Amino acid sequence: MNYSVGIDVSKGKSTVAVIDASEKLQEKVFEIQHSQNGVEQLKEHLCNYSSGEVRIVMEATSHYHFPLLFSLQEAGYFVSVSNALAVKKYCDEDLRRAKNDQKDAIKLAMYCCEKWHRLSEFQPQESVRNDLLFLSREYSKYVQVQTRLKLQLSDLVDKTFAGLKQLVNAETRFALLLDIYEKYWHAELVVATKKQAFINDIEAIAKKNGHRVGKKIGEAIYEAAPQIVTLRPNDVFTQLAATNCAQLLRQSIKATDAIITEMDTLAKTLPEYQTVSAMNGVGPKTRARLIAEIGNVTRFRNASCLIAYCGIDAPPYQSGQLQADNWHISKRGNKYLRKVGYEVMRNLKTSRPKHDTAVYDYIVQKECEGKPKKLAKIAGLNKFLRIYYARVKEVM
């Protein structure tokens, strides 16, 4: 007798349902806490079905399901982690859409029973890859915070020192802008300083950041400062907001740099590191993240599976006489991989490589055909992932 177990995972607890091959509920649906006692309680329940084969299905729920998943796998149970969207589509087949934890657990058990022979057992990645993936997600969170802080800093600069970003050329010298604004956060502070002393100070700040244009920038800022109209007065409240924003942004940049450094150290221990490093467009900030988000390529059947996992595949859409030729990418894969992949394509397009130019030439070709630049880069990413799959699989 086969027994299907559905586990609806929540934060701190899970709801469990057990059915047999005829979809008959074997016992009352019960709850367990995510603790050692809760896991032992679940194992005791599952021991009652040791006479037959037991398969367990749970949804992928970010990170809440991992403690229960690893405990059950250590106990020797077959556990499948199903895509949340696939389970939702299966549950939507009912005309009456009632929803609670008990019903969700029963639905998962029925999904397990129906897909019994098609379920794949969850394969945990190696500890290095798990650590890489964890750091990659933490990096993404810090980058989101960093982006919000940059927007906040830009707003403050416009209120207290409008035009400073253009004078410093903040797009290529952001660290220099941060250092200058942290000290001279209001135009009146520049006016109140003697010209030569101010220029010497800016020149010293620029040299610290590796720039030789400090004197030129200092003179430009000093000349522009008296003409700037500020929206905030030069007071303690404005200073508090400006300095705190600059300090928080500096700490955020240090945190992301530290994470990338640690990720690169971990990635060097993996066999594909050198192969990925040699690919055009892959730089120090994208190399380890790309390896982390793709993981072990041997888990993908072919390159098309990797592209689908990235969510840049365009599934066919045809019904009767309708044949959709211009179809959008699915965006149902790993959004973090799509983001880092797009960064790689942007770097590749900017760097204009002189060797191994297959992906670059393909992007240029698509742009020449009249495709939008973003669409051409996505097409280039598709080709890049196919090359990545082929090259990395050779060294695995």
Residue pairs with C-beta under 8 A, 6 or more apart in sequence:
1 20
1 21
1 51
1 52
2 20
2 21
2 52
2 53
2 54
2 55
2 113
2 116
3 18
3 19
3 20
3 26
3 49
3 52
3 53
3 54
3 55
4 18
4 19
4 20
4 21
4 55
4 57
4 109
4 110
4 112
4 113
4 116
5 16
5 17
5 18
5 46
5 54
5 55
5 56
5 57
5 109
5 112
6 16
6 17
6 18
6 19
6 56
6 57
6 58
6 104
6 105
6 106
6 107
6 108
6 109
6 110
6 111
6 112
7 14
7 15
7 16
7 56
7 57
7 58
7 65
7 68
7 105
7 108
8 14
8 15
8 16
8 58
8 59
8 101
8 104
8 105
8 108
9 58
9 59
9 61
9 64
9 65
9 68
10 61
10 64
10 101
11 64
12 33
12 34
13 31
13 32
13 33
13 34
13 38
14 31
14 32
14 34
14 38
14 42
14 58
14 68
15 29
15 30
15 31
15 101
15 102
15 104
15 105
16 29
16 30
16 31
16 32
16 42
16 45
16 105
17 25
17 29
17 102
17 105
17 106
17 108
17 109
18 25
18 26
18 27
18 45
18 49
18 109
19 25
19 26
19 106
19 109
19 110
19 113
20 26
20 52
21 113
23 110
23 113
25 106
26 49
27 45
27 48
29 102
29 105
29 106
30 45
31 101
32 38
32 39
32 41
32 42
34 64
34 67
34 68
39 67
39 68
39 71
39 72
42 68
42 72
43 72
43 75
46 54
46 77
53 78
54 77
54 78
55 78
55 79
55 80
55 112
55 116
55 119
56 72
56 77
56 78
56 79
56 80
56 112
57 79
57 80
57 81
57 82
57 108
57 109
57 111
57 112
57 119
58 65
58 68
58 69
58 79
58 80
58 81
58 82
58 108
59 65
59 81
59 82
59 83
59 84
59 87
59 108
60 81
60 82
60 83
60 84
61 84
65 81
69 79
69 81
69 122
70 124
72 79
73 79
73 122
73 124
78 119
78 121
79 121
79 122
80 112
80 119
80 120
80 121
80 122
81 122
82 108
82 111
82 119
85 332
87 107
87 108
87 111
90 107
90 111
91 104
91 107
112 119
123 299
124 130
125 133
125 295
125 296
126 296
128 266
128 269
128 270
129 270
129 292
129 295
129 296
131 266
132 263
132 266
132 267
132 288
132 291
132 292
133 292
133 293
133 295
135 259
135 262
135 263
135 266
135 292
136 263
136 288
136 289
136 292
136 293
136 336
137 336
138 259
139 256
139 259
139 260
139 263
139 289
140 336
140 339
142 252
142 255
142 256
142 259
143 256
145 252
146 249
146 252
146 253
146 256
149 245
149 248
149 249
149 252
150 249
152 245
153 178
153 181
153 245
153 246
153 249
154 165
156 185
156 241
156 242
156 245
157 164
157 165
157 181
158 231
159 230
159 231
159 232
159 238
160 185
160 186
160 187
160 230
160 231
160 232
160 234
160 238
160 242
161 181
161 184
161 185
161 186
161 187
161 228
161 230
162 228
162 229
162 230
163 224
163 228
164 170
164 177
164 180
164 181
164 221
165 177
167 217
167 220
167 221
167 224
168 176
168 177
168 180
168 217
168 221
170 177
173 209
173 211
175 209
175 253
176 205
176 206
176 209
176 211
176 217
178 246
178 249
178 250
179 205
179 208
179 209
180 202
180 205
180 221
181 242
181 246
182 242
182 243
182 246
182 247
182 250
183 201
183 205
184 190
184 193
184 198
184 221
185 238
185 239
185 242
185 243
185 246
186 230
186 232
186 234
186 238
186 239
186 242
187 225
187 226
187 228
187 230
188 230
188 234
189 234
190 198
190 221
190 222
190 225
191 225
191 226
193 201
195 222
198 218
198 221
198 222
199 214
199 215
199 218
199 219
199 222
200 218
201 218
202 214
202 215
202 217
202 218
202 221
203 214
203 215
203 218
204 214
205 214
206 212
206 213
206 214
206 217
206 218
207 214
232 238
260 284
260 285
260 288
260 289
263 288
263 289
263 292
264 284
264 287
264 288
266 288
267 273
267 287
267 288
267 291
267 292
270 291
271 395
271 396
272 291
272 297
272 392
272 395
272 396
273 287
273 291
275 391
275 392
275 394
275 395
276 282
276 287
276 290
276 291
276 388
276 392
277 287
279 356
279 384
279 387
279 388
279 391
280 348
280 351
280 353
280 355
280 356
280 357
280 359
280 360
281 344
281 345
281 347
281 348
281 351
281 353
281 359
281 384
282 290
282 344
282 347
283 347
285 343
286 340
286 343
286 344
286 347
289 336
289 340
290 337
290 340
290 341
290 344
290 388
293 334
293 336
293 337
293 340
294 306
294 337
294 388
296 396
297 306
297 388
297 389
297 392
297 393
297 396
298 393
298 396
300 306
300 309
300 389
302 389
303 385
303 386
303 389
303 390
304 313
306 385
306 386
306 388
306 389
307 313
307 382
307 385
307 386
308 330
308 333
309 333
309 334
309 337
310 333
310 334
310 337
310 338
310 341
310 381
310 385
311 329
311 330
311 331
311 332
311 333
311 334
311 335
311 337
311 338
312 329
312 330
312 333
312 338
312 341
312 378
312 381
312 382
312 385
313 329
313 330
313 333
314 327
314 328
314 329
314 330
315 327
315 330
316 324
316 327
317 324
317 327
318 324
329 378
331 338
338 381
341 381
341 384
341 385
342 377
342 378
342 381
344 381
344 384
345 359
345 363
345 377
345 378
345 380
345 381
345 384
346 377
348 359
348 360
348 363
348 380
348 384
349 360
349 363
349 377
349 380
352 360
353 360
358 383
358 387
359 380
359 383
359 384
359 387
360 380
362 379
362 380
362 383
363 376
363 377
363 379
363 380
364 376
366 375
366 376
366 379
366 380
367 373
367 376
371 379
